[in-house]
Each structure stands twice: as structure tokens, then as C-alpha cells.
Amino acid sequence: AKNDLIFQQGSKATKMLFLKRGSSAYRFSPAGRLRPKTLKVGVGSWCSEAVLWMPWDHVGTMKAIVEVDVISVNASAFREITRNYGQAYLILRGYAFDFLQEARERGEASLTDLPFAQMELPESEPKRRTVYSSNEAQ
């Protein structure tokens, strides 16, 4: 329903989500930015992919703007099932290593629940003068 909480910042992620119908708002605090950012997430979008490849806690909060239909993929079931399909497992394992490498390159402070491409923010936004140490993704 409208205004339903989809997930809360700091909560443990257990599923990757796909938005099938409706739209939601994702609010997070980008590294180096003065103010929290809110992005509209529409049909066909996904979030929390990281939970498929590594331990993940939500770094933002997502709420429904209107009534939404969400498809979820349980991360532990996904890993268990893919292990049973040798060739698919090898492909997904390679993808997981690529995902983790990109996460490490970006640095933990810049990761969100959204896909990497949606994390890019305009350079015109004011930046904080705080220095973050980047910890490797697990």
C-alpha cells in the first residue's frame, strides 16, 4: 500500500527485490554529500542485489510512493539452488567476483542498495570535507 516501508536503513537484507508495479522512494546519505538524497525507483528496477553475493545491511530506506508489487529473491535459497547447477554456478560465481571487485573499487562508503549505475550522483551537489577510509567489501 501507499507509504508502506519496504526496508529500513540498518536492517539485515535477506532478499533481492524487483519492482513489478508502482514506484517507491529510496532515501540514503551518499558519501561526501551534505544532505540525504531521495531517488524515485520505478517499474523494472531492482535493489539489494549485493545480498546475493555478500553479507548486506540496507544502507538506505525504501518506501512505496503508491501501491507496489515487488518480486523478491531469497538470497540463501538462491545460493543453495544455484550450487546444484554446475555450469550456471560457475557463471554466477564469476559474476559475484566481478560484483565484489567493483564494490571494493568504489569503497564501502559509496555503496547503496541500488545498482551501481544508479549510485552516480551529479557533481554539482555540494560535498562534505570528511575523509572516509574505505573498508573492503566482505
NUVEX-752563 format. One record per residue (C-alpha): x, y, z; chain. Coordinates in Angstrom, 2 decimals. Each point is the difference from the previous one (the first is absolute). Layout:
<sites>
((X,Y,Z),A),
...
</sites>
This chain:
<sites>
((0.00,0.00,0.00),A),
((1.00,3.63,-0.35),A),
((2.68,1.03,2.54),A),
((0.77,-3.61,0.98),A),
((3.55,-0.53,1.20),A),
((1.82,-2.38,-2.36),A),
((3.23,-0.02,2.00),A),
((1.70,2.12,2.65),A),
((3.56,1.30,0.15),A),
((2.15,-2.21,2.23),A),
((-2.20,-3.10,-0.26),A),
((1.52,-3.26,-1.20),A),
((-0.79,-0.68,-3.65),A),
((-1.18,-3.51,-0.85),A),
((-1.50,0.52,-3.48),A),
((0.67,1.69,-3.31),A),
((-3.08,1.95,-1.09),A),
((-1.48,0.79,-3.43),A),
((-2.68,2.66,-0.41),A),
((-2.75,-1.48,-2.20),A),
((-2.66,2.71,0.43),A),
((-0.15,3.45,1.56),A),
((2.86,2.16,1.21),A),
((1.94,0.50,3.18),A),
((2.31,2.58,1.57),A),
((3.51,-0.96,1.11),A),
((1.63,2.34,2.54),A),
((3.67,-0.28,0.88),A),
((2.97,2.12,1.02),A),
((2.60,-0.03,-2.79),A),
((3.63,0.02,1.08),A),
((1.44,3.49,-0.09),A),
((-3.37,1.74,-0.43),A),
((-1.51,2.57,2.33),A),
((-3.62,-1.16,-0.15),A),
((-1.84,-3.32,-0.32),A),
((-1.09,-0.83,-3.54),A),
((-3.38,-1.39,-1.05),A),
((-0.34,-1.83,-3.30),A),
((-3.17,-1.25,-1.66),A),
((0.19,-3.70,-0.85),A),
((-2.35,-1.13,-2.75),A),
((-1.33,-3.14,-1.68),A),
((2.74,-2.29,-1.26),A),
((2.51,1.19,2.59),A),
((1.67,-2.23,2.54),A),
((1.76,0.51,3.31),A),
((2.05,-1.84,2.59),A),
((1.80,-2.12,-2.59),A),
((3.04,0.02,2.29),A),
((-1.71,-2.45,2.37),A),
((0.35,-2.72,-2.65),A),
((3.80,0.35,0.01),A),
((1.01,1.16,3.49),A),
((-1.38,0.74,3.48),A),
((-2.09,3.17,-0.30),A),
((-1.76,2.45,2.29),A),
((-2.26,2.57,-1.63),A),
((1.74,3.38,-0.24),A),
((-3.17,1.91,-0.84),A),
((-3.75,-0.10,0.55),A),
((-2.56,-0.84,-2.69),A),
((-3.70,0.84,0.20),A),
((-2.81,-0.49,-2.48),A),
((-1.18,3.23,-1.66),A),
((-3.09,-1.76,-1.32),A),
((-1.18,-3.60,0.29),A),
((2.81,-2.25,-1.22),A),
((0.54,-3.61,-1.00),A),
((3.44,-1.26,0.90),A),
((1.62,-3.27,-1.03),A),
((2.60,-1.25,2.44),A),
((2.83,-2.50,-0.34),A),
((1.01,-1.56,3.31),A),
((3.80,0.21,0.08),A),
((0.72,-3.20,1.93),A),
((-2.40,-2.04,-2.17),A),
((1.54,1.54,-3.13),A),
((3.51,-1.06,1.08),A),
((-1.15,-3.49,1.02),A),
((-1.86,-0.63,-3.26),A),
((2.72,1.35,-2.30),A),
((2.60,-2.29,1.59),A),
((-1.97,-2.93,-1.44),A),
((0.45,1.20,-3.60),A),
((3.70,-0.26,-0.81),A),
((0.24,2.14,-3.13),A),
((-2.37,2.71,1.28),A),
((1.88,-0.02,3.31),A),
((3.32,0.65,-1.76),A),
((-1.47,2.91,-1.96),A),
((-1.61,1.50,3.10),A),
((3.16,-0.51,2.03),A),
((1.92,1.99,-2.61),A),
((-2.65,2.73,0.11),A),
((0.21,0.05,3.81),A),
((3.77,0.55,-0.14),A),
((-0.50,2.85,-2.51),A),
((-2.67,1.53,2.25),A),
((2.24,-0.19,3.05),A),
((2.92,1.51,-1.93),A),
((-2.12,2.97,-1.07),A),
((-1.27,0.41,3.58),A),
((3.59,0.06,1.28),A),
((1.04,2.52,-2.65),A),
((-2.89,2.32,0.88),A),
((0.64,-0.28,3.73),A),
((-2.45,-0.99,2.68),A),
((-1.02,3.61,0.72),A),
((-1.37,0.43,-3.54),A),
((-2.14,-3.16,-0.18),A),
((-3.79,0.12,0.14),A),
((-2.86,-2.47,-0.41),A),
((-0.40,1.12,-3.65),A),
((1.90,-1.31,-3.03),A),
((3.45,1.56,-0.54),A),
((-1.22,2.06,-2.99),A),
((-2.70,1.67,2.13),A),
((2.54,0.98,2.67),A),
((1.64,2.65,-2.18),A),
((-0.90,3.47,1.23),A),
((0.41,3.32,-1.80),A),
((3.25,1.79,0.76),A),
((-1.93,3.22,0.63),A),
((-1.12,-1.18,3.45),A),
((2.03,1.43,2.90),A),
((2.47,-2.44,1.53),A),
((1.02,-0.45,3.63),A),
((3.59,0.50,0.93),A),
((0.14,-3.25,1.92),A),
((2.56,-2.63,-0.86),A),
((-1.29,-3.57,0.05),A),
((2.17,-3.04,0.26),A),
((-1.22,-2.64,-2.41),A),
((-0.44,-3.46,1.46),A),
((-0.07,-2.96,-2.34),A),
((-3.36,-1.60,-0.74),A),
((-0.31,-3.43,1.59),A),
</sites>
